[in-house]
């Protein structure tokens, strides 16, 4: 038994350098993953996360608080809006990660010793952006805000012993439109589930296309389109179940999210033909799927903002249809954003459909003629 083990071990070791499987899975993949994970982000700390501020009070201290908010470790006041709804529109569109609302007469309430405070709408769909924004703004409310009001009250002639309890009446009303960071069904259904469906479709479509030699572009697109239609049907049924279970915003028409799914699957269909067209074997095509599409969860912007990744990572993310589909889906399905706010995401999907489709058709035609000549000879 020991002799057979040793013989098998030595035979397997002697074959390491003879196949692409060894080099790809045991050498390139681990080293590449290490390089990507260590160099993926430009800065391990998230700073200057854009937020919107709405000062309905106009009090000197409210303006001071907004300045303090911009000086916090992570938030940056990128927009000063005139109404709460204007700020929420920016949040739904993905332009900001939080909206700070200072209500009218807050200064008067505090001066009168009545309870009052600011309202913060924080994006709860993206981890860990939402928690970081909430942490810094809440910490600001407990420190800079109260200190500013204490200083103001003392400058106004109030006794020091009265300033502290009066400023302690200031509070933060924290709200999370979409995912309240308490129900992770929303995160999983409008993030992980979409990535999984996209990846499973690509694996299946590429495997089926590579089962046939000398396949023409028309045949390749046909074989990719059949499972694409089936996967789209599955995703729409899942979307309907999400509405029934309350995971999708009740104000969001389902056809809007379904249209994002349709464009994503169409782009995946073109992508499957493109991948298959330059891969000689089915194994190679499946490895290319893993290389191109497996990082989709990291690049979807749910776990880390894409804008804070390196330029290479941003480019890679932009090449994945699921990145743009999730951008549109999370905004519409979990936050109730209008479809008009997601025009850039829809346009990106259309561009990918055209680009992958054209490249796939050309390369597939070249490979088809090459394989046909090889079989004829």
C-alpha positions as CSV (number, residue, x, y, z in Angstrom):
1,X,0.0,0.0,0.0
2,X,2.8,2.4,0.9
3,X,4.5,1.6,-2.4
4,X,1.4,2.4,-4.4
5,X,0.9,5.6,-2.5
6,X,4.5,6.6,-3.2
7,X,4.2,5.7,-6.9
8,X,1.0,7.7,-7.3
9,X,2.5,10.6,-5.4
10,X,5.6,10.7,-7.6
11,X,3.7,10.3,-10.8
12,X,1.3,13.1,-10.0
13,X,4.2,15.4,-8.9
14,X,6.0,14.7,-12.2
15,X,3.0,15.9,-14.1
16,X,2.7,19.3,-12.5
17,X,4.2,21.2,-15.3
18,X,2.3,19.4,-18.1
19,X,-1.1,20.9,-17.9
20,X,-2.8,24.3,-17.6
21,X,-4.9,23.1,-14.7
22,X,-1.9,22.9,-12.4
23,X,-0.5,26.3,-13.4
24,X,-3.9,28.0,-13.2
25,X,-5.3,26.6,-10.0
26,X,-2.2,26.0,-7.9
27,X,0.1,28.7,-9.1
28,X,-1.5,31.6,-10.9
29,X,-4.8,31.7,-9.0
30,X,-3.2,31.9,-5.4
31,X,-0.5,34.4,-6.4
32,X,-2.9,36.5,-8.4
33,X,-5.5,36.5,-5.6
34,X,-2.8,37.6,-3.2
35,X,-1.7,40.4,-5.5
36,X,-5.3,41.5,-6.1
37,X,-6.4,41.5,-2.5
38,X,-3.3,43.4,-1.3
39,X,-3.4,45.9,-4.1
40,X,-7.1,46.2,-4.7
41,X,-7.8,49.3,-2.6
42,X,-5.9,52.5,-2.9
43,X,-6.4,53.3,0.8
44,X,-7.5,50.8,3.5
45,X,-9.4,53.6,5.2
46,X,-12.6,55.0,3.7
47,X,-12.4,58.7,3.8
48,X,-14.3,61.6,2.1
49,X,-17.5,59.5,1.7
50,X,-19.9,62.0,0.1
51,X,-23.0,63.0,2.1
52,X,-25.6,65.7,1.6
53,X,-26.6,68.3,4.2
54,X,-29.9,70.1,4.5
55,X,-29.9,73.0,6.9
56,X,-33.5,74.0,7.4
57,X,-32.7,75.9,10.6
58,X,-30.2,78.4,9.3
59,X,-28.9,78.9,12.9
60,X,-25.2,79.7,13.4
61,X,-24.7,76.5,15.3
62,X,-26.4,74.4,12.7
63,X,-24.0,75.7,10.1
64,X,-21.1,75.1,12.5
65,X,-22.3,71.5,12.9
66,X,-22.3,70.9,9.2
67,X,-18.8,72.2,9.0
68,X,-17.9,69.8,11.8
69,X,-19.6,66.9,9.9
70,X,-17.4,67.6,6.9
71,X,-14.3,67.5,9.1
72,X,-15.1,64.1,10.6
73,X,-12.9,61.1,9.7
74,X,-15.1,59.5,7.0
75,X,-17.9,61.9,5.8
76,X,-17.5,64.8,3.3
77,X,-20.3,67.2,2.7
78,X,-20.5,67.0,-1.0
79,X,-23.9,68.6,-1.5
80,X,-25.9,71.2,0.4
81,X,-29.5,70.7,-0.5
82,X,-32.6,72.8,0.1
83,X,-35.1,70.0,1.1
84,X,-35.2,66.6,2.6
85,X,-36.6,65.1,-0.6
86,X,-33.7,66.5,-2.7
87,X,-31.3,64.9,-0.3
88,X,-33.1,61.5,-0.5
89,X,-33.0,61.7,-4.3
90,X,-29.3,61.9,-4.1
91,X,-29.2,59.0,-1.7
92,X,-31.4,56.8,-3.9
93,X,-29.3,57.6,-7.0
94,X,-26.1,56.6,-5.2
95,X,-24.5,60.0,-5.3
96,X,-24.2,60.2,-1.5
97,X,-24.1,57.6,1.3
98,X,-26.0,59.7,3.9
99,X,-28.2,62.8,4.2
100,X,-28.0,65.0,7.3
101,X,-31.2,67.0,8.0
102,X,-31.2,69.8,10.5
103,X,-34.9,70.6,11.1
104,X,-36.4,74.1,11.5
105,X,-36.3,75.8,14.9
106,X,-33.8,73.3,16.3
107,X,-31.8,76.1,17.9
108,X,-34.8,77.6,19.5
109,X,-35.9,74.2,20.9
110,X,-32.5,73.6,22.4
111,X,-32.3,77.1,23.8
112,X,-35.7,76.5,25.4
113,X,-34.5,73.2,26.9
114,X,-36.7,71.1,24.8
115,X,-35.7,67.8,23.2
116,X,-34.6,68.2,19.6
117,X,-32.1,66.8,17.1
118,X,-30.9,66.2,13.6
119,X,-32.1,63.4,11.3
120,X,-29.6,61.2,9.4
121,X,-30.7,59.0,6.5
122,X,-27.8,56.5,6.1
123,X,-27.5,54.0,3.3
124,X,-27.9,50.6,4.9
125,X,-27.5,48.5,1.7
126,X,-23.8,48.8,1.4
127,X,-21.5,47.3,4.0
128,X,-19.5,48.7,5.7
129,X,-20.2,52.2,4.3
130,X,-23.5,52.6,6.2
131,X,-22.1,51.6,9.6
132,X,-19.0,53.9,9.2
133,X,-21.1,56.9,8.2
134,X,-23.5,56.3,11.1
135,X,-20.6,55.8,13.6
136,X,-18.9,59.0,12.7
137,X,-22.0,61.2,12.5
138,X,-23.5,59.8,15.8
139,X,-20.1,60.3,17.5
140,X,-20.2,63.8,16.1
141,X,-23.6,64.4,17.7
142,X,-22.3,63.2,21.0
143,X,-19.1,65.4,21.0
144,X,-18.8,68.3,18.5
145,X,-22.5,69.1,18.4
146,X,-23.0,69.3,22.1
147,X,-19.8,71.1,22.7
148,X,-20.7,73.7,20.1
149,X,-24.0,74.3,21.7
150,X,-22.4,74.4,25.2
151,X,-19.9,77.0,24.0
152,X,-22.7,79.0,22.4
153,X,-24.9,79.0,25.5
154,X,-22.0,80.1,27.7
155,X,-21.1,82.9,25.3
156,X,-24.7,84.0,25.4
157,X,-24.5,84.5,29.1
158,X,-25.9,81.2,30.3
159,X,-24.3,79.7,33.4
160,X,-21.8,76.8,32.7
161,X,-23.8,74.5,34.9
162,X,-26.9,75.0,32.7
163,X,-25.1,74.7,29.3
164,X,-24.3,71.0,29.6
165,X,-27.8,69.7,30.4
166,X,-29.3,72.0,27.8
167,X,-27.0,70.7,25.1
168,X,-27.7,67.1,26.2
169,X,-31.2,67.5,24.9
170,X,-29.8,67.2,21.3
171,X,-30.3,63.8,19.8
172,X,-29.8,62.0,16.5
173,X,-32.7,60.4,14.7
174,X,-31.0,57.7,12.6
175,X,-32.9,56.3,9.7
176,X,-31.9,53.8,7.0
177,X,-33.9,53.9,3.8
178,X,-33.9,50.5,2.1
179,X,-32.0,48.0,4.2
180,X,-32.2,49.0,7.9
181,X,-29.1,46.9,8.6
182,X,-31.3,44.6,10.6
183,X,-32.8,42.5,7.8
184,X,-30.0,41.0,5.7
185,X,-32.4,39.4,3.4
186,X,-32.4,42.7,1.5
187,X,-28.6,42.7,1.2
188,X,-28.5,39.0,0.1
189,X,-31.4,39.1,-2.3
190,X,-30.4,42.3,-4.0
191,X,-26.7,41.5,-4.1
192,X,-25.5,38.0,-3.5
193,X,-28.4,36.3,-5.2
194,X,-28.0,38.4,-8.4
195,X,-24.2,37.7,-8.5
196,X,-24.9,34.0,-8.0
197,X,-27.4,33.8,-10.8
198,X,-25.1,35.6,-13.2
199,X,-22.1,33.4,-12.3
200,X,-24.1,30.1,-12.6
201,X,-25.5,31.2,-16.0
202,X,-22.0,32.0,-17.3
203,X,-20.7,28.6,-16.2
204,X,-23.5,26.7,-17.8
205,X,-23.6,28.7,-21.0
206,X,-19.8,28.4,-21.6
207,X,-19.8,24.7,-20.8
208,X,-22.6,24.1,-23.3
209,X,-21.0,26.1,-26.1
210,X,-17.7,24.4,-25.7
211,X,-19.3,21.0,-26.1
212,X,-19.5,21.6,-29.8
213,X,-16.6,22.0,-32.3
214,X,-16.6,24.4,-35.2
215,X,-19.7,26.1,-33.8
216,X,-20.7,29.2,-35.8
217,X,-21.6,32.5,-34.2
218,X,-25.3,32.0,-34.8
219,X,-25.2,28.6,-33.2
220,X,-23.2,30.0,-30.3
221,X,-25.6,32.8,-29.7
222,X,-28.5,30.4,-29.9
223,X,-27.1,28.0,-27.4
224,X,-26.3,30.9,-25.0
225,X,-29.7,32.5,-25.5
226,X,-31.7,29.4,-24.5
227,X,-30.4,29.2,-20.9
228,X,-30.4,33.0,-20.7
229,X,-34.2,33.1,-21.2
230,X,-34.6,30.4,-18.6
231,X,-32.4,32.2,-16.1
232,X,-34.3,35.4,-16.7
233,X,-37.5,33.6,-15.9
234,X,-36.1,32.2,-12.7
235,X,-34.8,35.6,-11.6
236,X,-38.2,37.2,-12.3
237,X,-40.0,34.5,-10.3
238,X,-37.5,35.1,-7.4
239,X,-38.2,38.9,-7.7
240,X,-41.9,38.2,-7.4
241,X,-41.3,36.1,-4.3
242,X,-39.3,39.0,-2.9
243,X,-42.2,41.3,-3.3
244,X,-44.5,38.8,-1.6
245,X,-42.1,38.5,1.4
246,X,-41.5,42.3,1.6
247,X,-37.9,42.2,0.5
248,X,-38.5,44.5,-2.4
249,X,-39.7,48.1,-1.9
250,X,-43.5,48.2,-2.3
251,X,-43.3,51.5,-4.3
252,X,-40.9,49.9,-6.9
253,X,-42.7,48.5,-10.0
254,X,-41.3,45.1,-10.6
255,X,-40.8,45.6,-14.3
256,X,-38.1,48.2,-13.6
257,X,-36.0,45.6,-11.7
258,X,-36.9,42.9,-14.3
259,X,-35.6,45.2,-17.0
260,X,-32.2,45.5,-15.2
261,X,-32.2,41.7,-14.9
262,X,-33.0,41.4,-18.7
263,X,-30.1,43.7,-19.7
264,X,-27.7,41.9,-17.3
265,X,-28.6,38.4,-18.7
266,X,-28.4,39.7,-22.2
267,X,-24.9,41.1,-21.5
268,X,-24.0,37.8,-19.8
269,X,-25.2,36.0,-23.0
270,X,-22.8,38.1,-25.1
271,X,-20.1,37.6,-22.5
272,X,-20.4,33.8,-22.6
273,X,-20.0,33.8,-26.4
274,X,-17.0,36.1,-26.1
275,X,-15.3,33.9,-23.5
276,X,-16.0,30.7,-25.4
277,X,-14.7,32.2,-28.6
278,X,-11.1,32.7,-27.4
279,X,-10.9,29.6,-25.2
280,X,-9.7,26.4,-26.9
281,X,-11.2,24.0,-24.4
282,X,-14.2,23.8,-22.1
283,X,-11.9,23.7,-19.0
284,X,-10.1,26.9,-20.2
285,X,-13.4,28.6,-20.7
286,X,-14.6,27.8,-17.2
287,X,-11.4,29.0,-15.8
288,X,-11.9,32.3,-17.6
289,X,-15.4,32.6,-16.2
290,X,-13.9,32.2,-12.7
291,X,-11.2,34.8,-13.5
292,X,-13.5,37.4,-15.0
293,X,-16.7,37.0,-13.1
294,X,-15.9,35.4,-9.7
295,X,-14.8,38.8,-8.1
296,X,-18.3,40.2,-8.9
297,X,-19.4,40.3,-5.3
298,X,-16.4,42.5,-4.3
299,X,-16.9,44.7,-7.4
300,X,-20.6,45.2,-6.9
301,X,-20.0,48.0,-4.4
302,X,-22.0,46.3,-1.6
303,X,-19.0,45.4,0.5
304,X,-16.7,48.2,-0.4
305,X,-17.3,51.4,-2.5
306,X,-16.1,50.8,-6.0
307,X,-15.0,54.5,-6.2
308,X,-12.4,53.8,-3.5
309,X,-10.8,50.9,-5.3
310,X,-7.7,51.1,-7.5
311,X,-8.1,52.3,-11.1
312,X,-7.5,48.7,-12.3
313,X,-10.2,47.3,-10.0
314,X,-12.7,50.0,-11.1
315,X,-12.0,49.1,-14.8
316,X,-12.5,45.4,-14.0
317,X,-15.7,46.1,-12.2
318,X,-17.0,48.2,-15.1
319,X,-16.5,45.2,-17.5
320,X,-18.9,43.0,-15.4
321,X,-22.6,43.3,-16.3
322,X,-23.6,42.3,-12.8
323,X,-21.9,45.4,-11.4
324,X,-24.2,47.8,-13.2
325,X,-27.2,45.6,-12.7
326,X,-26.8,45.6,-8.9
327,X,-26.3,49.3,-8.9
328,X,-29.7,49.8,-10.6
329,X,-31.4,47.0,-8.6
330,X,-30.4,48.1,-5.2
331,X,-31.4,51.7,-5.9
332,X,-34.8,50.8,-7.3
333,X,-35.7,47.6,-5.3
334,X,-34.5,48.5,-1.9
335,X,-34.5,52.3,-1.8
336,X,-37.4,53.0,-4.2
337,X,-35.3,55.2,-6.6
338,X,-36.9,56.0,-10.0
339,X,-35.7,54.2,-13.1
340,X,-34.6,57.6,-14.6
341,X,-31.9,57.9,-11.9
342,X,-30.3,54.7,-13.2
343,X,-29.8,55.7,-16.8
344,X,-26.0,55.4,-16.5
345,X,-26.3,51.8,-15.3
346,X,-28.7,50.9,-18.1
347,X,-26.5,52.6,-20.6
348,X,-23.4,50.7,-19.4
349,X,-25.3,47.4,-19.8
350,X,-26.3,48.3,-23.4
351,X,-22.7,49.2,-24.2
352,X,-21.5,45.8,-22.8
353,X,-24.1,44.0,-24.8
354,X,-22.8,45.6,-28.0
355,X,-19.1,45.2,-27.1
356,X,-19.2,41.6,-26.0
357,X,-21.6,40.7,-28.8
358,X,-19.4,42.2,-31.5
359,X,-16.2,40.7,-30.2
360,X,-17.8,37.3,-29.6
361,X,-19.2,37.2,-33.1
362,X,-15.9,38.0,-34.7
363,X,-13.7,35.7,-32.6
364,X,-16.3,32.9,-32.8
365,X,-16.3,33.1,-36.6
366,X,-12.5,33.0,-36.7
367,X,-12.4,30.0,-34.4
368,X,-15.2,28.2,-36.2
369,X,-13.3,28.5,-39.6
370,X,-10.1,27.4,-37.9
371,X,-11.6,24.3,-36.3
372,X,-13.5,23.4,-39.5
373,X,-10.3,23.5,-41.5
374,X,-8.5,21.5,-38.9
375,X,-11.2,18.8,-38.9
376,X,-11.2,18.7,-42.7
377,X,-7.5,18.1,-42.8
